[in-house]
């Protein structure tokens, strides 16, 4: 494989099975596995120029592909897979004897899954030759598989709102994305109010600040503190000001996963405020013309170094930025 990898690499089942008996001269050191339904993941970005694993156009983006309205060059992903067949499926006398891989399924990291239809035979695909020469290679046969997004089986993200006259922000609901462990927390208690800067702090550090904030503001403190929302990604919309001439809002997007989403985006539908939209700061905002009353927010490439929890490449720059933000 190039541009992707399977979750399990095991050539033993191939070497000592029927595949090893049939392909006696094959180098099985490069075989991924002989599973009938392998789980395939996209390569990370640092493998894009790897001569053995990458070097494919539109490959190696860690599974992230963007809407064409955001970046057409990143709206597609590609990987190459070589499949060896066994009798009685090894007939290659003519093209119609080829059988494509069936039962495709795409699973998202944050709960977005795709249901795929059966492969449909289409015109032969042309793609750049891997040698780097100015020539095109034509596929022996091409099939097209159409996949549509489905409703997530469980929530993986949540949205909360806060009023402009409130000095606190409201986190997402308790157990909004489920609660696997409720021994030390109350799954039925309402989330405790927090100062806005604590939305960017992991939930494990909320309790002390939440109780101190509650005492300062004279809010009730439950005997057993509420559980986390347990969401991978959370969004908070906080109204900063509200005047007759207009209003402003602070949008906080936070990702609790172990890996950063550099090319993040949020689509916001605003039925009444769409026509009066003026500008956004710290990220980009675009009024969509092909989607009714929708504004498309997405991150700025110049600020991608702030996405990670720790910027190891330039730690001093990160510390200086955080210090200036606190001021």
GIRA-V898473 format. One record per helix or strand of 2 or more residues. SS is the DSSP state (~ for helix, > for strand). FROM is the first residue (numbers start at 1). TO is the last residue. Records with the same first field share a line. If there is no record, write none. Layout:
BEGIN
SS->FROM-TO / FROM-TO
END
This chain:
BEGIN
>->4-6 / 40-42 / 105-107 / 113-116 / 120-122 / 126-128 / 136-138 / 142-144 / 147-149 / 157-162 / 233-243 / 246-255 / 265-269 / 284-287 / 294-298
~->12-15 / 18-22 / 28-30 / 45-47 / 72-74 / 95-97 / 196-200 / 203-217 / 301-306 / 315-326
END
